[in-house]
Amino acid sequence: MAKKGKEKNTNNKAKHSKLIAQKKNKIKSKSEERKARLKAIVALAKTTKSTE
């Protein structure tokens, strides 16, 4: 038998999933930015070291 009536918790689950996805994307983008900054610093250090 199929359930009748209003679905339970679907709205809250959808909101929670959206917020968790935002959080994961934010963490991922921050780590990518950090890696890019470190690569730039390392490249700059290598170039200055090689010119000296």
Protein Blocks (a to p, Z undefined) as FASTA:
>chain_A
ZZedjdehklmmmmmmmmmmmmmmmmmmmmmmmmmmmmmmmmmmmmmmmmZZ
